[in-house]
């Protein structure tokens, strides 16, 4: 496995021709080492500035979602139960 990070010039393909997957996670807050859990997973597939596909899923973290996290993310315990 090559541990050298490539620059944009090394890619060889113009960035507007590259397909990207942008990933976003929402959590119960803090570090996973301190017990934080995922509450939402989202991804968007993009190429040349055009959205090719989207995915979003709520996840029951199995622990209470702190009130300030619900205010911040809009995700409540009722939304993830099921």
N, C-alpha and C positions, 0 to 999 in steps of 0.2 A: 504494500500500500504506500502510495506517495504522500508524504506529509507536507509537501510544498504547496502553498496556496497560489493559485493562478491569478493573474491580473486580468482585467477585462480585455486587454490587448492579446493575451495568450489564448483566449477562448476561440478566436478565429471565426466566429459567427457574429454578425451584428446583433446587438442586444434586442433590437426590435423584431428579430427573427427567432429569438430563443423563447421556448415555452417555459413559463415559471409556475411554480405552485407556492402560493403565499399561505402560510399556516398561522392560525391564531388560537391561543388557548385562554380560557378564563378559569380561574381557580378559586378556592376558598380563601386564598390570601397567604402570603408568606412563603416560606421555603418548604419543599417536599420533605426535607430532612426534619422539619418541625411539624409534619402532619398535614400540610396543605394537599388538597386533592383537586383534580380537574372537575369543573362543572359544565364546561362547553368546549367543543372542538369545532373549528371552522377552517375551511380551505377554499381558496379561489384559484382556478387555473387561468392564466393570462398569457396572451401572446400578442406582441405588437400593440399593447394598450387595449386589446379587446378581451373581454371576459369570455372564456370558453366553457366554463363550468363552475358550479358552486356546490359546496357541501357544508352542512351545519347540523350538529347533533348536541342536544343537552345530555349531560351525564349525571346520574345520581352519585354524589361523592361518598355516600354512606356515613357522612358526618354532618352536623348542622352547618348551614351557611351563615356566617356572621352578618348581622344587620348592615354594617357599613359596606360589606361586599355586595349585598343585594342592592343597596343604593347606588353603588359604583357601577355595577354591571347590568342591573335590571333583572337579574336572575334570582328567583325566589325558591325556597324549598318546595313549594307547591308545584312549581314548573318542572322540577327534576324528579319528583316522585312518580313511580309508576312501574 
